[in-house]
């Protein structure tokens, strides 16, 4: 018998913004400097997801236990479920440890899809380590992430679990760092980074890891007006893409800018001497069929070995795929969806944003 399910969607509790002041020894001030600030249910849910994740990390660190990627993913997902749609593939979730999750960010203008894999940091003095080459240095897990993402039309992303601020020795964050227990540093405990930027020899310290990632709570923060662009590339961009990269974006487009801006920052910084390829792809109707937002994208590869514009921006669609719409309307054929997904997928999360969130 085919199983249809109602997805877990509920409003979060009416929580005071001031409740972020103390959580063990890791929360020290409210999310807003005033007591009557307004937070949307999605913002509130993700804030509490982070708070409970840090509580769990802190408890484990105090007990000299090693917290794991799977347990933090469960905490974040379960707490976020108060305001987003979570569809676990139940049998797989029970059988798989550390499986990847599909995340879709949706608003009235479109949708942006990611395939998210969790990685925890191990800190040894000033050295940070993420096991991107798992297992045993083969990189098989990362290769699978990249291949499955390409098949599903999603951006491969790492969820970086960075532990408590104390575990990181309160390494200064670039987000207006404050001495003592900095809230912005605490928010970085759960961060996202394009998998394209993952490098064992680059992401081995706080500065580079912070620069190439973004706190989950800040992912949809309105983007700065101008993305970091090589001048030669800027002159060759199609008008719609240039407007996207040079004006403030909100909602799902802000999420997309959070990813492409970090890739462009590395491109214009460390690899600025690699000559850009400014050839634009010729529209062939594929974007019309799949609903991708930008029909013309530069084929510049930089050092990445692929067209990074297409890699990051193709998952931005004019409309979400059918299974996302079905999940949002709480009428999803889970068995059918599960049977059509690769074996390493644990479930789907759908986050409905407003452009002014």
C-alpha positions in Angstrom: 0.0 0.0 0.0 1.4 3.4 -1.0 2.1 5.6 2.0 1.1 9.2 1.8 2.1 11.5 4.6 1.5 14.8 6.1 4.8 16.6 6.4 5.8 18.0 9.8 5.0 21.7 9.6 4.2 23.7 12.7 4.6 27.1 14.1 7.3 27.6 16.6 6.5 28.8 20.2 6.2 32.4 21.0 9.7 32.8 22.4 11.1 36.0 23.7 14.1 37.4 21.9 15.8 37.9 25.2 15.9 34.2 25.9 19.2 34.0 23.9 21.1 35.6 26.7 22.1 32.5 28.6 22.4 28.9 27.5 25.0 27.2 29.7 28.2 29.1 29.2 27.7 29.7 25.5 24.9 32.3 25.1 25.5 35.7 26.6 23.4 38.3 24.9 20.1 38.5 23.0 19.9 38.2 19.3 18.6 41.8 19.1 19.8 44.7 21.2 16.2 45.6 22.0 13.5 43.6 23.7 10.6 44.2 21.3 12.4 43.1 18.0 10.3 40.9 15.7 11.6 37.5 14.4 9.7 35.4 11.8 8.9 31.8 12.7 11.7 30.6 10.4 14.3 32.9 12.0 13.1 31.8 15.5 13.2 28.1 14.6 16.7 28.3 13.2 17.9 30.3 16.2 16.6 27.7 18.5 18.1 24.9 16.3 21.5 26.5 16.8 21.0 27.1 20.5 20.1 23.4 21.1 22.9 22.2 18.9 25.4 24.3 20.9 23.9 23.1 24.2 24.5 19.5 23.0 28.1 20.3 21.9 28.8 22.0 25.2 27.4 19.2 27.3 29.6 16.7 25.3 32.7 18.8 25.5 32.3 19.2 29.3 31.9 15.5 29.7 34.9 14.9 27.4 32.7 13.1 24.9 32.9 13.5 21.2 29.7 14.9 19.7 28.9 13.5 16.2 27.7 14.8 12.9 24.6 12.7 13.0 23.5 13.8 16.4 23.9 17.5 15.6 22.0 17.1 12.3 19.2 15.5 14.2 19.1 18.4 16.7 19.1 21.1 14.0 16.6 19.3 11.8 14.2 18.5 14.6 14.2 22.0 16.1 13.9 23.7 12.7 10.9 21.5 12.0 8.8 23.8 14.2 8.7 26.2 11.2 9.8 24.3 8.1 8.8 21.2 6.3 10.8 18.1 7.1 10.3 14.8 5.2 12.6 12.0 6.5 12.9 8.9 4.4 12.1 6.8 7.5 13.6 3.5 6.6 16.7 5.1 5.2 17.1 7.4 8.2 17.1 4.3 10.5 19.6 2.4 8.3 22.0 5.2 7.3 24.4 7.1 9.5 25.6 10.5 8.2 23.4 10.5 5.1 22.9 13.7 3.1 19.8 15.9 3.2 18.2 17.8 0.4 17.4 21.4 1.4 15.1 23.7 -0.7 14.7 27.4 0.0 11.5 28.6 -1.5 9.7 32.0 -1.9 7.4 33.7 -4.3 10.2 34.4 -6.8 11.6 30.9 -7.0 13.5 28.1 -5.3 17.1 27.2 -4.5 18.2 23.6 -4.0 21.1 22.1 -2.0 22.4 18.7 -1.1 23.9 19.1 2.3 26.5 16.9 4.0 27.6 17.4 7.6 31.3 17.7 8.6 32.5 18.4 12.1 35.7 20.2 12.9 38.5 18.8 15.0 40.6 21.5 16.6 44.2 20.9 17.6 45.8 24.1 18.9 45.4 26.6 16.0 44.9 23.8 13.4 41.4 22.9 12.2 40.6 19.7 10.4 37.6 18.6 8.4 37.7 15.1 7.0 36.8 16.0 3.4 38.8 13.1 2.1 36.7 10.5 4.0 37.0 7.5 4.0 40.7 6.8 4.5 41.9 9.6 2.3 40.0 8.3 -0.8 37.5 11.2 -1.0 34.8 8.8 -2.1 32.1 10.5 0.1 32.8 13.9 -1.4 32.8 12.4 -5.0 29.4 10.9 -4.3 28.2 14.3 -2.9 29.3 16.1 -6.1 28.0 13.5 -8.5 24.6 13.1 -6.8 24.2 16.9 -6.6 24.8 17.2 -10.3 22.3 14.4 -11.1 19.6 16.1 -9.0 20.4 19.7 -10.1 21.4 20.8 -6.6 24.3 22.7 -5.1 26.6 20.5 -3.0 27.1 22.1 0.4 28.9 21.2 3.6 27.2 21.9 6.9 30.2 22.7 9.1 29.7 21.9 12.8 32.3 24.0 14.5 31.7 23.2 18.2 31.3 25.8 20.9 33.2 29.1 21.0 35.3 27.6 23.9 36.2 24.6 21.8 37.5 27.0 19.1 39.3 29.2 21.7 37.0 32.0 20.6 39.0 32.6 17.4 37.8 36.0 16.2 35.0 35.9 13.6 34.8 38.5 10.8 31.3 39.5 11.8 31.9 42.4 14.2 33.8 40.2 16.7 33.4 41.2 20.3 35.8 40.2 23.1 34.6 37.6 25.5 31.8 35.2 24.4 30.9 36.7 21.0 27.4 35.9 19.8 28.4 36.1 16.2 31.1 33.4 17.0 28.4 31.3 18.7 26.2 31.5 15.6 29.1 30.2 13.5 28.8 26.9 15.4 26.4 25.7 12.6 27.6 27.1 9.2 27.3 26.3 5.5 30.0 26.3 2.8 29.9 25.5 -0.9 31.5 22.1 -1.3 33.4 23.5 -4.2 35.6 25.4 -1.7 36.4 22.5 0.5 40.1 22.0 0.8 42.0 20.2 3.6 44.9 22.6 3.2 42.9 25.8 3.0 40.2 25.1 5.6 42.7 24.3 8.3 42.3 27.5 10.3 39.6 29.7 11.7 40.2 32.7 9.3 39.8 30.8 6.0 36.9 28.7 7.3 35.0 31.7 8.5 35.7 33.6 5.2 34.4 30.7 3.0 31.3 29.8 5.1 28.2 31.5 6.5 26.3 30.9 9.7 23.1 29.0 9.0 21.0 31.8 10.7 22.6 34.4 8.4 22.2 32.5 5.1 19.2 34.5 3.9 20.4 37.9 5.3 19.9 40.5 2.5 23.0 40.4 0.4 25.5 43.3 -0.1 24.8 45.3 -3.2 27.9 44.2 -5.1 29.4 40.7 -5.4 33.2 40.5 -5.8 33.8 40.3 -9.6 36.8 40.3 -11.8 36.4 43.4 -14.0 36.8 41.5 -17.2 34.0 39.1 -16.2 31.8 42.0 -15.1 31.9 43.5 -18.5 30.6 40.3 -20.2 27.7 39.4 -17.9 24.2 39.2 -19.3 22.0 42.0 -17.9 19.9 39.9 -15.7 22.9 38.2 -14.1 24.7 41.5 -13.7 21.6 43.0 -11.9 21.5 39.9 -9.6 25.1 40.3 -8.7 25.2 44.0 -8.2 21.9 44.8 -6.3 20.6 43.8 -2.9 18.8 40.4 -2.9 16.3 38.9 -0.5 14.8 35.6 0.2 16.0 32.7 -1.9 18.1 35.0 -4.0 19.9 36.2 -0.9 20.6 32.5 -0.1 22.0 32.1 -3.6 24.2 35.2 -3.2 25.5 33.8 0.1 26.9 30.9 -1.9 28.1 32.5 -5.2 29.7 35.5 -3.4 32.0 33.2 -1.4 33.0 31.3 -4.6 33.6 34.6 -6.4 35.6 35.9 -3.4 38.0 33.0 -3.7 38.1 33.4 -7.5 39.1 37.1 -7.3 41.4 36.6 -4.4 43.7 33.6 -4.3 43.2 32.8 -8.0 43.0 36.3 -9.5 45.9 35.6 -11.8 44.0 32.8 -13.6 42.7 34.4 -16.8 38.9 34.4 -16.9 37.1 32.7 -19.7 34.3 35.1 -20.7 32.4 32.9 -23.2 28.7 32.8 -22.5 26.8 29.5 -22.8 24.3 29.6 -25.7 20.7 29.0 -24.5 19.4 25.7 -25.7 16.0 25.6 -24.1 17.2 23.5 -21.2 16.7 26.4 -18.8 13.2 26.9 -20.0 12.4 23.3 -19.4 14.0 23.1 -16.0 13.1 26.6 -15.0 16.6 27.8 -14.1 16.8 31.5 -13.4 19.6 32.5 -15.7 19.8 31.3 -19.3 23.3 32.7 -20.0 26.2 32.1 -17.7 29.9 32.6 -18.1 31.9 29.5 -18.6 34.8 30.7 -16.5 36.4 27.8 -14.7 39.1 29.5 -12.6 41.0 26.7 -10.7 37.8 24.8 -10.0 37.8 22.5 -13.1 34.2 23.3 -13.9 32.0 26.3 -14.7 31.5 27.6 -11.2 28.7 30.0 -12.3 26.7 27.2 -13.6 27.6 24.9 -10.7 26.3 27.5 -8.1 23.5 29.2 -10.0 21.8 26.5 -12.0 20.0 25.2 -8.8 18.2 28.6 -8.6 14.9 27.9 -10.3 11.9 29.9 -11.2 9.7 27.3 -9.4 10.5 24.3 -7.1 10.2 20.8 -8.5 7.0 18.8 -8.0 8.1 16.8 -5.0 8.8 20.1 -3.1 5.4 21.5 -3.9 3.8 18.2 -2.8 5.8 18.4 0.5 4.7 22.0 1.1 1.0 21.0 0.5 1.4 18.1 2.9 0.3 15.5 0.3 3.5 13.7 -0.5 3.9 10.1 -1.7 6.9 9.3 0.4 7.4 5.8 -1.0 7.4 7.0 -4.6 9.9 9.9 -3.8 12.2 7.6 -1.8 12.3 5.0 -4.6 13.4 7.7 -7.0 16.1 9.2 -4.9 19.7 8.0 -4.7 20.5 5.7 -1.7 22.6 8.3 0.2 19.6 10.7 0.7 18.1 10.7 4.2 15.3 13.2 3.5 14.1 16.6 2.3 13.8 19.9 4.1 11.8 22.8 2.6 12.2 26.3 4.0 9.6 28.8 3.0 11.1 32.3 3.1 9.6 35.7 2.6 11.6 38.2 0.6 11.9 40.4 3.6 12.9 37.6 6.0 
